Structure formats: structure tokens, C-alpha cells
Amino acid sequence: EMLALRWKRVNLAPEPAIVGGEILQPRTLAVRENYYRGHFGTVKAKSRRRCVPLSTSVVRALAERRARSSFDGPDDLIFASKNGTPLNERNLLGRIIKPIAIKLGMPWLSWHVFRHTHATLGEEIGMTLSDRQAQMGHGDVRMTMHYTHSDLERRRAAVETIANRLSAKTAAG
């Protein structure tokens, strides 16, 4: 989806914009298309067609990217090659992400790991399950839960809290 993202589907402004006959809220992107293994396609599942809020830092980075890019028209891809064509996800992973990941001591880093990390961090900060599901474009909450990994130390703290409450009730009783 990221590789098919076009400027016309991103609203970096602080006010709503009309895009393709629909209102796009401020600092939001609309997922309406994907690019996978050399082919553009529509987002078939209803849940995959979504609007994603952008953080202030992402809005700033995208604005800087647009200002530096020669491909800044509405139908141009945000993440394009030097010729304006879509980037290849395998090349991007192998040439950019993996080398950085290896330097950071994380050779296992991949596109899928980014999705798992987003779901798990979302849970850790208290993002509701329905918001995580919408953010990731999952049609079934079970898929979102599959991507969300529990935190052992958080669970340990909860177990301690339960044990302390039970101990207090036993001592009082």
C-alpha cells in the first residue's frame, strides 16, 4: 500500500480537503490502492480501504519529500524511483532496510516486523483494539491480535497485582 501511495491521497494541511469526491481529514492519508509484485491494484477488502492519521513528524517528512521531489503532481507516487516508477519492495528491503537493520543488530527486521511492532506498540500505549484493527486495515480482529504480542513484564506486573490482592484477602479473612 505504501508503494502505491499518491500525493492526491495525502492531506498534509491542517484543514480537510476533497479528494476523489470524498473528504480527507487534516494530516491524513487515504489507502485506496496497492502495489504488489509489479502490479497496481485496488484495495479489495472493505477494511483495507481506510484513512490513516499522520503524526506531526510524518507530515513534516512528507512535506520535505514533496518539496525535494520532481514527482510532486497529484497522480505521482510519493515513493518513486528516479524515473517516477514504483519502488520494488524486495529491492527496498535488501538495499536499504536490511543493511541498516544489520548495523543496528536487528538482521531479522522485515516489512512484516514493522506491522507486528505497530500492533504491539499500539497495545502498549493503550490504543483500543478497534483502532489498531482500523489502522492496520484488518477485516477480522483475530488478525490484529495475531500481530499483537503480549509483553511478559507487563503480564508479570499484572500477576503480581493479582497475587497481592489475593494475599491481602487471605490475610484479612
Secondary structure, DSSP 4 states (H G I P E B T S, - for coil): -GGG-BGGGEE-SSS-EEETTEEE-TTEEEE-EEEETTEEEE--SGGGSEEEE--HHHHHHHHHHHHH-S--STTSBSSB-TTSPBPPHHHHIIIIIHHHHHHTT-TT--HHHHHHHHHHHHHHTT--HHHHHHHHT-SSHHHHHHH----HHHHHHHHHHHHHHHHHHHHH-
